[in-house]
Amino acid sequence: MRKLSIAFIIFGSLAVIACLMYFGRANPFAGEVPAKDPSAGGEADISNQKNMMRITSNLFRNNGYFPIDCTCDGKEFTPPLEFHDVPDGAKSLALILRDPDAPSGQFYHWVVWNIDPGTKTLDADSVPKGATQGLTSDMTNFYIGPCPPSGTHNYYFDLYALDTVLTLPEATNAPQLKAAMQGHILEQAELTAKYR
């Protein structure tokens, strides 16, 4: 009899705890979701954040491989590119293609500035109208396709939205362009491609 009473007490206690747990939280069937405390962390509400600038290509995905026609093993065409969500205040765009894996250090394959900020697409084997091409690491004023001596290299297309139009000579190289852009960068985007 005593064992039976203890069992009833335990069962009753568990039932009370279960009721408290159930009714102490939001009813999942009531169709309401408790408001989330913004200071509690977790996922941020990005519904009111503006879209950030992006650069893409229809020939390869980000972190994908360069198409051979855009390299020294092919026709060495500039790849087609697309610019998305350029900020409204941009007066010009600048584009740098670099290879940080080169044996001699950072190698610049393409240096372009004063691209019209309204540019949405850049066709293959073309230069934006009105833009200026600066000096690559090979001291040339045109695109140099990827041509790694060994292994797989990563190539970065760095796109900059600027609040000004730059007055620079064609003899300007990438480090000099970066120095001239300081204080004028509204947004920056990056697209990565690989080649071996």
C-alpha positions in Angstrom: 0.0 0.0 0.0 2.9 2.3 0.9 4.6 1.6 -2.4 1.3 2.4 -4.2 1.0 5.8 -2.5 4.6 6.6 -3.4 3.9 5.7 -7.0 0.8 8.0 -7.0 2.8 10.9 -5.5 5.6 10.5 -8.2 3.0 10.2 -11.0 1.1 13.3 -9.7 4.3 15.3 -9.5 5.3 14.5 -13.0 1.9 15.4 -14.3 2.1 18.8 -12.5 5.6 19.4 -14.0 4.4 18.5 -17.5 1.4 20.9 -17.2 3.7 23.7 -16.0 6.1 23.1 -18.9 3.3 23.0 -21.5 1.3 26.0 -20.3 4.4 28.0 -19.4 5.5 28.3 -23.0 3.8 29.6 -26.2 1.2 27.2 -27.4 2.5 25.8 -30.7 -1.1 25.4 -32.0 -2.2 28.9 -31.2 -0.7 30.4 -34.4 1.5 32.9 -32.6 5.3 33.0 -32.5 6.9 34.8 -29.5 8.7 38.0 -30.4 12.4 37.5 -30.6 14.6 39.6 -28.3 17.1 41.3 -30.7 19.7 41.3 -27.9 19.5 37.6 -27.6 21.8 36.9 -30.6 21.1 34.2 -33.2 20.1 35.1 -36.8 20.0 38.8 -37.6 16.9 40.2 -39.2 18.2 41.2 -42.7 14.8 42.1 -44.2 15.6 45.9 -43.9 19.3 45.7 -44.9 20.1 46.8 -48.5 21.5 44.4 -51.0 25.3 44.4 -51.1 27.2 44.8 -54.4 28.2 41.5 -56.1 30.2 40.4 -59.1 29.5 37.2 -61.0 30.2 35.4 -64.3 27.9 33.2 -66.3 31.0 31.0 -67.3 32.0 29.9 -63.8 30.8 30.0 -60.2 32.5 31.7 -57.4 35.5 29.5 -56.4 35.0 27.6 -59.7 37.5 27.1 -62.4 38.5 29.6 -65.1 37.2 28.6 -68.6 40.2 27.7 -70.7 39.5 30.4 -73.4 40.1 33.0 -70.7 43.6 31.7 -70.0 47.0 31.5 -71.7 46.1 28.0 -72.8 43.2 29.3 -74.8 42.3 32.6 -76.6 43.0 34.7 -73.5 39.6 36.4 -73.6 38.5 38.5 -70.7 35.6 36.6 -69.1 32.1 37.9 -69.2 31.2 39.6 -65.9 28.0 40.9 -64.3 27.8 43.7 -61.7 24.9 43.6 -59.2 23.5 46.1 -56.7 26.0 48.9 -57.3 25.3 51.5 -54.7 23.4 54.6 -55.8 26.1 57.1 -54.9 28.8 55.5 -57.0 30.4 57.7 -59.6 32.7 55.0 -61.1 33.8 51.4 -60.7 37.3 49.9 -60.6 38.3 46.3 -61.3 41.5 44.5 -60.4 42.3 40.9 -61.2 45.1 39.5 -59.1 46.9 36.2 -58.3 48.3 36.1 -54.8 49.7 32.6 -55.4 52.3 33.8 -58.0 55.9 32.8 -57.2 57.0 36.4 -57.1 54.1 37.4 -54.9 50.9 39.3 -55.9 50.6 39.3 -59.7 48.1 41.7 -61.3 46.5 40.4 -64.5 44.1 43.3 -65.2 43.7 46.8 -63.8 40.7 48.9 -64.9 39.1 52.0 -63.5 36.5 54.7 -64.4 34.0 52.1 -65.4 30.5 53.6 -65.7 28.6 52.7 -62.5 25.6 51.9 -64.6 27.4 49.0 -66.2 25.5 45.8 -65.6 27.3 43.4 -67.9 30.8 43.2 -69.4 30.9 41.0 -72.5 33.7 38.5 -73.1 36.9 39.9 -74.7 35.8 43.5 -74.1 36.8 46.6 -72.1 34.1 48.8 -70.7 33.5 51.9 -72.9 35.2 55.0 -71.4 37.2 53.0 -68.9 41.0 53.2 -68.5 43.3 50.1 -68.4 46.3 50.5 -66.2 49.6 48.5 -66.0 49.6 44.8 -65.2 52.5 43.1 -63.5 53.9 42.4 -67.0 53.9 46.2 -67.6 51.1 45.9 -70.3 47.9 47.8 -70.5 45.6 44.9 -71.3 44.2 41.7 -69.8 46.6 38.8 -69.1 45.0 35.4 -68.8 45.9 33.1 -65.9 49.0 31.1 -66.7 50.3 29.5 -63.4 53.7 27.8 -63.7 52.6 24.9 -61.4 49.8 23.9 -59.1 46.4 25.5 -58.7 46.2 29.3 -58.3 43.4 31.4 -57.0 42.5 34.5 -58.9 40.5 37.3 -57.4 38.3 39.8 -59.3 38.1 42.8 -56.9 35.3 45.2 -57.8 35.2 48.7 -56.2 32.4 51.2 -56.2 33.9 54.7 -55.8 32.4 58.1 -55.0 34.6 59.8 -57.5 36.0 59.6 -61.0 39.7 59.1 -61.0 42.2 61.2 -63.0 45.1 58.8 -63.4 47.5 58.1 -66.3 47.5 54.7 -68.1 51.0 54.1 -66.5 49.2 53.6 -63.1 49.6 50.1 -61.7 47.4 48.3 -59.2 49.1 49.4 -56.0 49.0 53.0 -57.2 45.3 52.6 -58.1 44.6 51.2 -54.6 46.3 54.2 -53.1 44.3 56.6 -55.2 41.0 54.9 -54.2 41.6 55.3 -50.4 38.8 57.3 -48.9 36.6 56.9 -51.9 35.4 53.3 -51.7 31.7 52.9 -51.1 31.5 49.2 -51.4 33.7 46.3 -52.5 32.9 42.9 -54.0 35.0 39.8 -54.9 34.7 36.9 -57.3 37.2 34.0 -57.1 38.2 31.6 -59.8 40.9 28.9 -59.9 43.2 27.6 -62.6 46.0 25.1 -62.9 
